[in-house]
Amino acid sequence: MVYQRLFRQCSKNRIAMSLSKPSQIILDIVGAYFNSLYMNPIRTKAITSCVLAVAGNYISQKISGTKEINHDSLLAFGLFGLLFGGPVPHYFYKYIHLFTKLPLGILLTERLVYTPLFQAFALYMLTRLEGKSHDESRKNMEKLYLPILLANYKYLTLLQFINIRYVPPMLRVLVVNFIGFAWTIYLANARSRASKKRKD
């Protein structure tokens, strides 16, 4: 397994005398992460998604120049990442191979079926997790859905193709989460701008 090989390699490198202390620490962390990814894939992916979602949202708020951090938004992104951002892609990439093994087939399914559905779900649930009503969440989703989906197609399609074509299946969700980190910053900015317009 890829995880086991990576973990063994990290373990070997860790005890190499030529490595500096910082390098050993980094290899310890990487080795522990890949071991956790192998032993508890869903939990590890969920926690990774949660951490990256919160970090992306926090950075977005700082970039936008907000004076006070919106903790409801941080909590919403964190919960969404924990409950859905890690587990849902995990199962998608796990079971998509039952239908097609061709990279182009996986890409088309991801772009034309999975992404539109997951994007709508994300926009709705993020607003709900902030404590808003069903009607507010639905209206927010309807307003932001098409522009964000088109931006997703424009900016992320090539990255998703590279991920599907060249990244080992076990690591795809990890790559998706790092892509999602940048996407979270964009998404949080878009939702913040829409919220400010509603208040104005």
BASEDO-172941 format. One record per residue: residue in three letters; x, y, z of N, C-alpha, C, O in turn. Coordinates in pm, 1 decimal. Example, Ala and Ser with C-alpha at 12.3 -4.5 7.8 and 13.67 -1.06 7.14 Angstrom:
  residu      n.xx      n.yy      n.zz     ca.xx     ca.yy     ca.zz      c.xx      c.yy      c.zz      o.xx      o.yy      o.zz
     Ala    1319.0    -569.0     780.0    1230.0    -450.0     780.0    1320.0    -330.0     780.0    1423.6    -331.9     846.5
     Ser    1285.0    -225.0     708.0    1367.0    -106.0     714.0    1290.0       3.0     787.0    1340.9     113.8     803.9
***
This chain:
  residu      n.xx      n.yy      n.zz     ca.xx     ca.yy     ca.zz      c.xx      c.yy      c.zz      o.xx      o.yy      o.zz
     Met      83.9    -119.4       0.0       0.0       0.0       0.0      87.9     125.1       0.0     197.9     125.5      55.4
     Val      37.1     231.4     -63.4     113.0     355.9     -72.6     140.1     412.6      65.8     251.4     457.0      93.8
     Tyr      38.0     411.8     153.8      54.9     466.8     287.6     165.3     395.1     363.7     249.1     457.6     428.6
     Gln     163.4     261.6     354.4     262.2     183.0     427.9     403.5     210.5     378.3     496.5     223.3     457.9
     Arg     419.2     219.4     246.6     551.0     248.8     190.5     599.4     386.1     235.4     715.0     403.4     274.0
     Leu     507.5     484.5     229.6     544.4     619.1     271.4     581.4     622.9     419.3     677.7     688.3     459.2
     Phe     502.8     551.1     499.8     530.2     549.3     643.5     664.8     484.1     672.2     741.7     533.9     754.3
     Arg     694.0     371.8     604.3     822.3     304.4     624.0     938.4     393.4     581.1    1042.2     400.1     646.9
     Gln     917.1     462.6     466.9    1023.1     550.1     418.0    1049.0     663.8     515.9    1163.5     699.4     543.8
     Cys     938.6     720.7     568.0     953.9     828.6     665.1    1023.3     779.2     791.5    1103.6     851.0     851.1
     Ser     992.2     657.0     831.8    1054.7     599.7     951.4    1204.0     579.5     930.3    1284.1     605.7    1020.1
     Lys    1241.7     532.4     810.2    1383.6     514.2     780.1    1455.8     648.0     779.1    1563.9     663.0     836.1
     Asn    1393.2     745.0     713.0    1455.9     876.1     704.1    1467.6     942.5     841.4    1560.3    1019.3     867.2
     Arg    1372.6     911.5     927.8    1369.0     974.2    1058.5    1492.6     940.5    1140.7    1542.4    1022.5    1217.7
     Ile    1541.1     817.5    1122.5    1654.7     774.7    1204.3    1789.0     798.4    1135.4    1894.9     765.5    1188.9
     Ala    1782.0     855.7    1016.9    1907.2     884.1     945.5    1985.0     993.0    1019.5    1929.4    1097.1    1054.6
     Met    2113.7     968.2    1042.6    2194.0    1060.4    1121.8    2218.8    1192.3    1050.0    2247.0    1293.8    1113.5
     Ser    2208.2    1190.5     916.4    2241.3    1310.6     841.7    2131.3    1415.5     848.2    2153.6    1530.6     810.6
     Leu    2014.1    1378.1     894.8    1903.5    1472.5     896.0    1915.0    1568.4    1013.6    1958.3    1530.7    1122.5
     Ser    1875.7    1692.0     989.9    1872.5    1789.0    1097.7    1748.0    1766.8    1182.2    1656.0    1695.5    1142.1
     Lys    1746.3    1828.1    1297.9    1632.7    1813.7    1389.1    1501.3    1859.6    1325.7    1402.4    1787.0    1335.5
     Pro    1495.3    1977.5    1260.8    1369.9    2018.5    1196.2    1322.1    1918.9    1090.8    1202.2    1893.4    1078.7
     Ser    1415.7    1862.9    1014.7    1377.6    1764.8     913.0    1317.7    1640.4     976.7    1222.0    1583.3     924.6
     Gln    1373.6    1598.7    1088.6    1321.0    1481.9    1158.5    1179.7    1508.0    1208.6    1093.1    1420.9    1200.8
     Ile    1156.9    1628.4    1260.0    1023.7    1663.7    1310.1     922.0    1660.9    1197.1     811.9    1607.9    1212.5
     Ile     959.9    1718.4    1083.2     870.0    1719.8     967.7     838.9    1577.9     922.3     723.5    1544.5     895.1
     Leu     942.5    1494.3     914.2     921.7    1355.6     872.5     838.5    1278.2     973.7     759.9    1191.6     935.6
     Asp     854.6    1308.2    1101.9     771.3    1245.8    1205.2     624.0    1279.1    1181.9     537.0    1192.2    1187.8
     Ile     598.7    1406.8    1155.2     460.9    1451.9    1134.4     402.1    1388.5    1008.9     289.6    1338.5    1010.2
     Val     480.4    1391.2     899.5     432.8    1332.5     773.7     407.5    1183.4     789.9     305.5    1131.5     744.6
     Gly     501.6    1114.4     855.2     485.4     970.9     876.9     363.4     938.9     960.1     288.4     846.5     928.9
     Ala     343.1    1016.5    1067.9     226.3     994.8    1153.9      97.0    1022.2    1078.5      -3.0     952.8    1096.6
     Tyr     100.5    1126.1     992.3     -20.7    1159.6     916.4     -56.7    1047.6     819.2    -172.5    1006.2     812.1
     Phe      41.6     998.6     744.6      13.0     892.0     648.3     -26.9     762.5     717.8    -108.0     686.2     665.3
     Asn      28.7     737.9     833.2     -13.0     620.6     909.9    -158.8     634.2     953.8    -236.2     538.8     946.8
     Ser    -194.7     754.9     999.3    -333.4     780.7    1039.1    -427.0     771.8     918.8    -539.2     722.5     929.8
     Leu    -379.3     820.2     803.7    -459.1     814.6     681.9    -485.9     671.0     640.0    -592.1     639.2     586.5
     Tyr    -388.5     585.1     665.1    -404.6     443.2     631.9    -494.3     371.7     732.9    -580.5     292.7     694.6
     Met    -474.0     399.3     861.8    -547.5     329.6     966.7    -690.5     381.5     983.7    -783.3     303.8    1006.3
     Asn    -707.3     513.8     972.5    -839.1     576.2     993.3    -864.9     679.5     883.5    -863.1     799.7     910.3
     Pro    -888.8     633.9     760.3    -896.3     727.4     647.5   -1007.0     831.6     659.1    -983.1     949.5     632.7
     Ile   -1127.3     790.6     698.0   -1238.9     885.0     702.0   -1217.5     989.5     810.5   -1234.9    1109.1     786.9
     Arg   -1179.7     944.0     929.3   -1156.8    1037.8    1039.5   -1045.1    1135.5    1005.1   -1057.5    1255.3    1030.6
     Thr    -936.6    1085.6     947.8    -823.0    1171.3     913.8    -860.9    1273.0     806.9    -824.8    1390.3     816.9
     Lys    -933.2    1228.8     705.2    -975.9    1320.1     598.8   -1074.4    1423.2     651.5   -1070.9    1539.1     610.2
     Ala   -1162.8    1381.9     742.9   -1260.9    1473.8     800.1   -1192.0    1582.7     882.0   -1224.8    1700.7     869.5
     Ile   -1096.7    1542.7     965.6   -1024.9    1640.1    1048.5    -940.3    1732.6     961.4    -934.2    1853.1     986.1
     Thr    -874.9    1676.4     859.6    -795.7    1758.0     766.8    -882.9    1861.3     698.0    -846.0    1978.4     689.1
     Ser    -998.6    1818.2     649.2   -1091.1    1908.8     582.0   -1139.6    2017.5     676.6   -1151.0    2133.7     637.6
     Cys   -1168.1    1980.1     800.7   -1213.1    2076.1     901.9   -1107.8    2183.5     926.1   -1138.4    2302.8     924.7
     Val    -984.5    2141.2     948.0    -875.5    2235.0     976.8    -851.7    2329.3     858.9    -836.9    2450.1     877.8
     Leu    -848.1    2274.3     737.4    -823.5    2356.8     619.0    -940.0    2451.4     591.6    -918.8    2564.2     547.0
     Ala   -1062.6    2406.6     617.7   -1179.6    2492.2     596.2   -1178.7    2610.5     692.5   -1205.0    2723.9     652.5
     Val   -1148.4    2583.9     819.0   -1141.3    2692.0     918.1   -1028.5    2788.6     883.0   -1046.2    2910.3     889.2
     Ala    -912.4    2734.2     846.1    -798.6    2819.1     809.9    -830.2    2904.3     687.7    -797.9    3023.1     684.7
     Gly    -893.2    2844.5     587.1    -929.5    2918.6     467.0   -1029.0    3028.8     495.6   -1016.8    3139.2     442.4
     Asn   -1128.0    3000.1     579.5   -1227.9    3100.3     615.4   -1164.8    3214.2     695.3   -1195.8    3331.3     673.4
     Tyr   -1076.6    3178.5     787.4   -1009.1    3280.2     869.1    -924.8    3372.8     781.1    -930.0    3494.9     795.8
     Ile    -848.0    3314.6     690.4    -765.1    3394.2     599.2    -852.3    3483.8     512.8    -818.7    3599.8     489.1
     Ser    -965.3    3429.4     465.4   -1057.7    3508.0     383.7   -1108.4    3630.3     459.4   -1114.7    3740.4     404.7
     Gln   -1144.3    3609.5     585.6   -1193.8    3721.4     665.7   -1085.0    3825.8     688.1   -1112.5    3945.8     686.8
     Lys    -961.8    3780.4     708.5    -851.2    3873.8     727.2    -822.0    3952.0     599.8    -796.9    4072.4     604.1
     Ile    -825.5    3882.3     485.9    -800.0    3948.0     357.4    -905.6    4054.0     328.4    -874.9    4160.6     275.0
     Ser   -1030.1    4023.7     364.1   -1140.5    4116.4     336.6   -1136.5    4239.3     427.0   -1212.0    4334.3     406.2
     Gly   -1048.2    4237.7     527.5   -1032.3    4353.8     613.9   -1133.8    4364.6     725.6   -1153.4    4472.2     781.9
     Thr   -1198.5    4253.7     757.9   -1297.3    4257.2     865.4   -1231.4    4291.9     998.6   -1120.9    4246.4    1028.0
     Lys   -1300.1    4372.7    1078.4   -1244.9    4414.3    1207.1   -1266.1    4308.4    1314.2   -1181.5    4289.1    1401.5
     Glu   -1379.1    4240.3    1306.8   -1409.0    4134.6    1402.8   -1431.2    4003.7    1328.8   -1506.6    3998.6    1231.6
     Ile   -1365.9    3898.6    1374.6   -1380.4    3767.6    1312.0   -1522.6    3716.0    1333.4   -1575.0    3718.8    1444.8
     Asn   -1583.6    3669.2    1225.8   -1717.5    3610.1    1232.8   -1703.6    3464.6    1276.9   -1673.3    3376.4    1196.5
     His   -1726.0    3441.4    1404.9   -1707.4    3307.1    1459.0   -1814.8    3209.9    1411.2   -1790.6    3089.4    1403.4
     Asp   -1934.1    3262.0    1379.0   -2038.8    3175.1    1324.3   -1995.1    3116.2    1190.7   -2018.8    2998.9    1162.0
     Ser   -1930.6    3200.4    1109.4   -1882.2    3154.5     979.7   -1769.0    3053.3     996.8   -1764.8    2952.2     926.8
     Leu   -1677.4    3080.6    1089.9   -1569.1    2985.9    1117.3   -1624.4    2850.9    1161.0   -1579.7    2746.1    1114.4
     Leu   -1722.5    2854.9    1251.1   -1782.3    2731.4    1300.9   -1853.8    2656.4    1189.3   -1844.1    2534.1    1179.4
     Ala   -1926.1    2731.0    1104.8   -2000.2    2668.4     995.0   -1905.8    2597.4     898.3   -1930.8    2483.2     859.8
     Phe   -1798.2    2664.0     859.4   -1702.6    2603.2     767.0   -1633.0    2483.6     831.2   -1609.8    2381.7     766.1
     Gly   -1599.7    2497.3     960.5   -1535.1    2386.6    1029.7   -1624.2    2264.2    1039.4   -1579.9    2152.6    1012.6
     Leu   -1750.1    2284.6    1077.6   -1844.4    2173.2    1088.2   -1870.8    2109.9     952.4   -1878.9    1987.7     940.1
     Phe   -1884.2    2194.4     850.6   -1908.5    2140.2     716.8   -1790.4    2055.3     671.4   -1808.8    1946.6     616.8
     Gly   -1669.4    2105.1     694.2   -1551.1    2027.6     657.6   -1543.7    1895.8     731.9   -1510.3    1792.5     673.8
     Leu   -1575.1    1899.4     861.3   -1568.3    1779.6     944.2   -1673.4    1676.7     904.6   -1643.6    1557.8     893.5
     Leu   -1796.7    1722.8     883.2   -1907.7    1630.6     857.5   -1919.2    1588.2     711.5   -1960.8    1476.3     681.7
     Phe   -1881.7    1678.9     620.2   -1905.7    1652.0     478.2   -1781.8    1667.8     389.5   -1763.6    1591.2     294.9
     Gly   -1696.5    1766.4     419.2   -1583.8    1797.6     331.3   -1480.7    1688.1     317.3   -1413.1    1679.5     214.8
     Gly   -1467.5    1603.8     418.8   -1377.0    1489.3     410.6   -1447.6    1361.8     370.9   -1404.8    1295.5     276.4
     Pro   -1556.1    1324.6     440.8   -1624.6    1197.6     412.5   -1687.6    1188.0     274.0   -1676.7    1083.8     209.3
     Val   -1753.6    1294.2     226.5   -1824.3    1285.3      98.2   -1728.3    1259.9     -18.0   -1752.2    1167.5     -95.8
     Pro   -1619.6    1338.6     -33.5   -1524.1    1306.0    -140.6   -1461.2    1167.9    -124.3   -1432.2    1100.5    -223.2
     His   -1440.1    1125.7       0.8   -1383.4     992.2      25.1   -1469.0     885.2     -41.4   -1417.9     799.0    -113.0
     Tyr   -1599.0     891.5     -17.2   -1687.4     789.1     -73.3   -1707.0     806.9    -223.4   -1724.9     709.1    -295.9
     Phe   -1703.6     931.8    -270.1   -1715.4     953.8    -414.7   -1599.8     887.1    -488.7   -1621.5     811.8    -583.7
     Tyr   -1476.8     915.0    -445.1   -1360.4     858.1    -513.2   -1347.0     708.6    -488.7   -1284.1     637.8    -567.3
     Lys   -1405.5     660.8    -380.7   -1401.5     517.4    -353.3   -1492.9     440.2    -447.4   -1455.8     333.5    -496.3
     Tyr   -1612.6     493.7    -473.3   -1712.6     418.7    -549.0   -1723.7     457.8    -696.1   -1788.4     387.2    -773.5
     Ile   -1661.8     568.8    -736.3   -1669.6     608.1    -876.5   -1606.6     503.1    -966.8   -1644.8     490.0   -1083.1
     His   -1509.3     427.5    -913.1   -1442.0     325.3    -994.1   -1532.7     206.6   -1025.0   -1499.6     124.6   -1110.6
     Leu   -1645.6     196.2    -957.2   -1742.8      92.7    -992.2   -1810.7     124.2   -1124.8   -1862.2      34.6   -1191.7
     Phe   -1810.6     251.6   -1162.6   -1878.6     295.3   -1284.5   -1781.7     322.7   -1398.7   -1811.7     293.5   -1514.4
     Thr   -1666.6     378.1   -1366.6   -1566.8     404.0   -1470.2   -1428.7     411.4   -1407.0   -1412.4     462.6   -1296.2
     Lys   -1330.2     359.8   -1478.3   -1191.5     367.1   -1432.3   -1109.6     463.0   -1518.3    -993.8     491.3   -1487.9
     Leu   -1170.6     512.9   -1625.9   -1100.5     604.4   -1714.8   -1090.6     742.7   -1651.1   -1190.8     794.3   -1601.5
     Pro    -971.6     804.1   -1651.3    -957.4     938.1   -1592.8   -1056.4    1038.9   -1650.4   -1111.7    1120.8   -1577.0
     Leu   -1079.0    1033.1   -1782.9   -1172.8    1127.0   -1843.7   -1314.7    1101.6   -1794.7   -1390.1    1196.0   -1771.0
     Gly   -1351.3     975.2   -1779.4   -1484.0     941.9   -1728.5   -1503.1     989.0   -1585.4   -1609.2    1040.2   -1549.6
     Ile   -1399.1     971.3   -1502.9   -1405.4    1017.9   -1363.8   -1416.5    1169.9   -1359.8   -1494.7    1225.3   -1282.7
     Leu   -1336.7    1237.4   -1444.5   -1339.2    1383.5   -1448.2   -1476.6    1435.2   -1489.3   -1530.0    1526.5   -1426.3
     Leu   -1534.2    1376.9   -1594.9   -1665.2    1422.3   -1641.5   -1772.9    1399.4   -1536.1   -1860.0    1484.0   -1516.1
     Thr   -1766.6    1284.8   -1468.7   -1863.7    1256.8   -1362.4   -1846.6    1354.7   -1247.0   -1944.5    1404.9   -1191.8
     Glu   -1721.3    1381.4   -1211.4   -1693.7    1474.7   -1101.6   -1738.6    1616.2   -1136.3   -1796.4    1685.9   -1053.0
     Arg   -1711.7    1658.3   -1260.3   -1744.1    1794.2   -1301.4   -1892.9    1815.2   -1328.0   -1947.8    1919.6   -1292.5
     Leu   -1958.8    1717.4   -1389.9   -2096.0    1736.9   -1437.7   -2203.1    1683.9   -1343.1   -2319.3    1723.5   -1353.1
     Val   -2165.9    1595.3   -1252.0   -2265.2    1538.5   -1159.5   -2231.8    1574.8   -1014.5   -2311.4    1638.0    -945.1
     Tyr   -2114.0    1534.0    -970.7   -2076.3    1552.9    -830.6   -2065.0    1700.8    -793.5   -2123.7    1744.3    -694.4
     Thr   -1990.2    1778.1    -871.8   -1965.2    1918.3    -837.8   -2092.5    2002.1    -829.7   -2110.1    2073.5    -731.1
     Pro   -2183.2    1997.0    -929.6   -2306.3    2076.5    -918.0   -2388.9    2041.7    -794.1   -2442.2    2130.6    -727.7
     Leu   -2399.5    1912.7    -763.1   -2478.4    1870.5    -647.4   -2410.6    1910.7    -516.2   -2475.0    1963.6    -425.6
     Phe   -2281.2    1885.4    -507.4   -2209.7    1915.5    -383.0   -2200.9    2065.4    -359.6   -2205.6    2110.6    -245.2
     Gln   -2187.8    2144.4    -468.8   -2180.1    2289.7    -454.5   -2310.4    2346.4    -400.2   -2309.2    2432.7    -312.5
     Ala   -2423.0    2297.9    -452.3   -2553.5    2342.6    -402.6   -2570.2    2304.7    -255.6   -2615.0    2385.4    -174.1
     Phe   -2534.1    2182.8    -223.7   -2544.0    2134.5     -85.9   -2456.2    2217.7       7.2   -2498.8    2253.0     117.2
     Ala   -2333.6    2249.2     -36.2   -2240.6    2326.5      46.4   -2294.3    2466.5      73.7   -2291.8    2513.0     187.7
     Leu   -2342.7    2533.5     -29.7   -2394.5    2669.2     -11.9   -2513.1    2671.3      83.6   -2524.1    2760.1     168.2
     Tyr   -2600.6    2574.3      70.0   -2718.0    2567.5     157.8   -2676.2    2535.7     301.5   -2718.5    2603.8     395.0
     Met   -2593.9    2433.3     319.2   -2558.6    2387.2     452.9   -2471.7    2487.8     528.1   -2485.4    2501.1     649.7
     Leu   -2383.6    2558.2     459.7   -2301.0    2657.7     527.4   -2387.3    2766.1     590.6   -2361.0    2810.5     702.4
     Thr   -2490.2    2808.2     518.5   -2580.9    2909.6     572.9   -2662.5    2853.4     688.1   -2684.1    2921.4     788.5
     Arg   -2707.7    2729.5     673.8   -2783.4    2665.0     781.7   -2697.5    2648.4     906.5   -2744.6    2670.2    1018.1
     Leu   -2572.3    2610.1     887.8   -2482.7    2590.3    1001.6   -2447.0    2721.0    1071.2   -2399.7    2720.8    1184.8
     Glu   -2469.9    2832.3    1002.5   -2452.2    2963.2    1065.1   -2574.1    3003.1    1147.5   -2575.4    3108.3    1211.6
     Gly   -2676.6    2917.5    1145.1   -2796.2    2944.2    1224.5   -2907.0    3014.7    1149.6   -3005.0    3058.2    1210.2
     Lys   -2893.0    3027.0    1016.5   -2996.6    3092.6     937.1   -3112.0    2996.2     908.8   -3098.8    2874.8     924.4
     Ser   -3224.7    3052.8     867.0   -3344.2    2973.1     839.8   -3332.9    2900.9     705.7   -3242.4    2927.0     626.3
     His   -3427.3    2809.3     682.7   -3430.8    2737.0     555.6   -3448.9    2833.2     438.9   -3380.8    2820.6     337.1
     Asp   -3540.9    2930.4     452.8   -3567.4    3024.8     343.5   -3444.9    3110.4     313.0   -3411.9    3132.4     196.5
     Glu   -3377.4    3158.7     417.4   -3255.9    3237.9     397.1   -3147.8    3155.1     329.1   -3078.0    3203.4     239.8
     Ser   -3134.8    3031.9     371.6   -3033.1    2943.1     314.1   -3062.2    2913.5     167.9   -2971.6    2911.4      84.6
     Arg   -3189.0    2890.7     137.8   -3228.2    2861.2      -0.3   -3203.5    2982.0     -89.9   -3150.2    2967.8    -199.9
     Lys   -3242.0    3100.8     -43.4   -3223.0    3222.3    -122.8   -3074.2    3250.0    -145.2   -3033.5    3288.9    -254.7
     Asn   -2994.3    3229.9     -41.8   -2850.1    3250.0     -54.1   -2790.5    3152.9    -155.2   -2705.3    3190.6    -235.6
     Met   -2835.8    3027.6    -150.8   -2787.2    2927.1    -245.0   -2824.9    2965.2    -387.9   -2741.7    2958.6    -478.3
     Glu   -2949.8    3004.9    -407.8   -2996.6    3040.2    -542.2   -2920.5    3159.9    -598.8   -2894.0    3166.0    -718.9
     Lys   -2885.6    3254.1    -512.6   -2815.6    3374.0    -558.4   -2670.7    3344.8    -596.5   -2620.3    3397.1    -695.9
     Leu   -2604.9    3262.0    -517.9   -2461.5    3238.9    -537.3   -2428.8    3117.5    -623.0   -2316.7    3104.2    -672.1
     Tyr   -2526.3    3029.1    -641.1   -2497.6    2898.3    -700.7   -2431.6    2907.3    -838.2   -2322.4    2853.8    -857.7
     Leu   -2495.7    2973.5    -932.7   -2444.7    2974.5   -1070.0   -2309.2    3043.5   -1082.4   -2219.1    2986.7   -1144.1
     Pro   -2289.9    3165.3   -1025.7   -2157.4    3228.0   -1037.1   -2045.1    3144.5    -976.2   -1935.5    3136.7   -1031.9
     Ile   -2072.8    3082.1    -861.5   -1969.3    3002.0    -795.6   -1943.1    2873.1    -871.9   -1828.5    2829.7    -883.1
     Leu   -2048.6    2811.7    -924.5   -2030.1    2689.6   -1003.3   -1947.9    2718.2   -1128.6   -1857.9    2641.3   -1162.6
     Leu   -1978.0    2828.1   -1197.4   -1902.7    2863.8   -1318.0   -1756.5    2894.3   -1284.5   -1666.0    2858.1   -1359.7
     Ala   -1734.4    2961.0   -1171.3   -1596.7    2988.1   -1128.1   -1524.2    2857.9   -1095.1   -1405.4    2843.2   -1123.5
     Asn   -1596.1    2764.7   -1035.5   -1539.3    2633.2   -1006.1   -1494.9    2563.7   -1134.2   -1384.0    2510.7   -1141.5
     Tyr   -1581.6    2564.1   -1234.7   -1546.1    2503.7   -1363.5   -1425.0    2572.9   -1425.4   -1336.7    2507.7   -1481.1
     Lys   -1422.0    2704.8   -1415.2   -1316.8    2783.2   -1479.7   -1180.2    2761.6   -1415.2   -1080.0    2745.1   -1484.8
     Tyr   -1176.6    2761.9   -1282.9   -1048.0    2761.3   -1213.1   -1002.4    2624.2   -1163.9    -882.5    2602.0   -1146.6
     Leu   -1095.3    2532.6   -1141.4   -1057.8    2406.5   -1077.7   -1055.9    2285.1   -1169.5   -1007.6    2179.2   -1129.5
     Thr   -1107.0    2297.6   -1291.3   -1115.6    2180.8   -1379.4    -978.0    2122.4   -1410.7    -959.5    2000.8   -1405.0
     Leu    -882.4    2207.6   -1443.5    -747.7    2158.2   -1474.9    -684.4    2091.8   -1352.2    -621.6    1986.5   -1363.5
     Leu    -701.2    2153.5   -1235.9    -645.6    2095.4   -1113.4    -709.0    1960.2   -1082.3    -640.7    1867.8   -1038.1
     Gln    -838.9    1949.0   -1105.3    -906.3    1821.9   -1081.3    -859.3    1715.8   -1180.5    -845.4    1599.0   -1144.4
     Phe    -835.0    1755.6   -1304.4    -784.6    1660.4   -1403.6    -647.9    1606.7   -1361.3    -622.8    1486.4   -1368.0
     Ile    -559.1    1697.7   -1317.4    -426.4    1655.5   -1271.4    -439.6    1561.5   -1151.8    -369.3    1460.8   -1143.0
     Asn    -529.1    1594.8   -1061.1    -551.9    1511.9    -942.7    -598.6    1372.0    -981.4    -547.5    1272.3    -930.4
     Ile    -695.0    1365.5   -1070.9    -751.7    1236.5   -1112.0    -653.6    1157.0   -1197.1    -645.4    1034.7   -1185.2
     Arg    -580.5    1225.3   -1281.7    -492.5    1156.6   -1376.9    -362.2    1110.1   -1313.7    -312.3    1003.0   -1348.3
     Tyr    -306.2    1187.6   -1222.3    -170.0    1159.7   -1177.1    -155.6    1126.4   -1027.7     -52.8    1072.4    -987.0
     Val    -255.6    1157.3    -946.6    -244.6    1133.3    -801.8    -300.0     995.6    -768.3    -407.0     959.9    -817.5
     Pro    -230.2     916.3    -685.5    -283.3     785.4    -644.8    -420.5     799.9    -579.3    -442.9     895.8    -505.6
     Pro    -512.8     706.7    -604.7    -649.9     718.0    -552.3    -657.4     744.9    -402.5    -744.2     820.0    -358.0
     Met    -568.2     685.2    -323.8    -574.3     701.0    -178.7    -544.0     843.4    -133.6    -582.1     883.4     -23.6
     Leu    -475.1     920.6    -219.0    -435.0    1056.0    -180.5    -520.8    1163.7    -245.0    -497.6    1282.5    -222.5
     Arg    -619.2    1124.8    -324.3    -696.3    1224.6    -398.8    -775.0    1318.1    -308.5    -782.6    1438.2    -334.7
     Val    -834.1    1263.7    -201.7    -911.3    1349.3    -111.6    -820.0    1450.6     -42.8    -860.4    1564.5     -19.5
     Leu    -697.7    1409.9     -10.3    -601.6    1503.1      49.0    -573.4    1618.4     -46.2    -571.9    1734.5      -5.3
     Val    -550.9    1586.2    -173.7    -527.5    1690.4    -273.9    -651.8    1776.6    -290.0    -641.8    1898.8    -301.0
     Val    -769.9    1712.9    -291.5    -895.9    1787.0    -300.4    -907.6    1885.0    -184.2    -953.9    1997.7    -202.3
     Asn    -865.9    1842.8     -65.2    -874.2    1930.8      51.3    -782.5    2051.6      38.1    -818.6    2161.4      80.5
     Phe    -664.8    2032.9     -20.1    -575.1    2146.5     -39.0    -626.9    2239.3    -149.3    -614.0    2361.3    -139.5
     Ile    -685.1    2181.2    -253.3    -752.7    2263.9    -353.2    -868.5    2337.0    -286.0    -892.5    2455.2    -310.3
     Gly    -939.6    2262.8    -200.5   -1052.3    2320.6    -128.2   -1011.7    2432.6     -34.4   -1091.7    2522.1      -7.1
     Phe    -888.1    2429.2      15.6    -838.8    2536.9     101.7    -843.2    2670.0      27.4    -894.2    2769.5      78.9
     Ala    -788.5    2670.4     -95.0    -792.4    2791.6    -176.9    -935.7    2825.3    -215.9    -974.6    2942.0    -219.3
     Trp   -1013.9    2721.0    -245.4   -1152.7    2742.8    -285.4   -1235.0    2798.0    -169.2   -1326.1    2877.9    -190.9
     Thr   -1204.6    2756.9     -47.4   -1274.2    2808.0      70.6   -1254.3    2958.2      84.6   -1347.4    3030.6     119.6
     Ile   -1132.9    3004.8      57.2   -1105.9    3148.6      63.0   -1193.9    3221.8     -37.8   -1253.2    3324.9      -6.0
     Tyr   -1202.3    3167.9    -159.9   -1286.5    3228.5    -262.9   -1433.5    3224.4    -221.8   -1504.1    3324.8    -231.9
     Leu   -1479.1    3108.6    -175.6   -1619.1    3089.8    -139.2   -1658.5    3179.2     -22.3   -1765.2    3240.5     -23.4
     Ala   -1572.4    3186.5      78.2   -1601.4    3270.6     194.0   -1609.3    3417.5     154.0   -1693.4    3491.6     205.0
     Asn   -1521.4    3459.8      62.3   -1526.3    3597.5      13.2   -1655.4    3625.7     -61.4   -1716.9    3730.7     -43.2
     Ala   -1696.3    3531.1    -146.0   -1819.6    3547.9    -223.2   -1940.7    3557.2    -131.1   -2028.0    3641.5    -152.0
     Arg   -1946.6    3471.8     -29.9   -2058.2    3473.8      64.4   -2055.8    3601.0     148.4   -2161.1    3656.1     180.5
     Ser   -1936.5    3647.7     184.2   -1924.1    3770.1     263.1   -1971.6    3891.1     183.7   -2041.4    3977.3     237.2
     Arg   -1933.8    3897.8      55.8   -1978.0    4009.1     -28.3   -2129.1    4008.3     -45.0   -2193.3    4113.2     -41.0
     Ala   -2185.6    3889.4     -63.9   -2330.8    3878.2     -78.9   -2402.0    3920.5      49.0   -2506.7    3985.0      43.8
     Ser   -2345.4    3884.3     163.2   -2404.7    3920.4     292.1   -2402.0    4071.7     312.8   -2498.7    4129.2     362.8
     Lys   -2291.6    4136.4     274.7   -2281.3    4281.5     288.9   -2380.9    4353.1     198.4   -2437.8    4455.2     237.1
     Lys   -2402.2    4300.0      78.2   -2498.8    4360.6     -13.7   -2639.8    4352.1      41.9   -2718.4    4445.8      27.8
     Arg   -2672.5    4238.3     106.0   -2805.7    4223.3     165.1   -2827.3    4324.1     277.1   -2937.0    4377.9     292.3
     Lys   -2721.8    4350.0     356.5   -2733.9    4445.2     467.3   -2747.6    4587.8     416.7   -2818.1    4669.5     475.9
     Asp   -2677.7    4617.4     303.9   -2686.0    4752.0     245.7   -2823.4    4775.6     182.9   -2848.9    4883.3     129.0
***
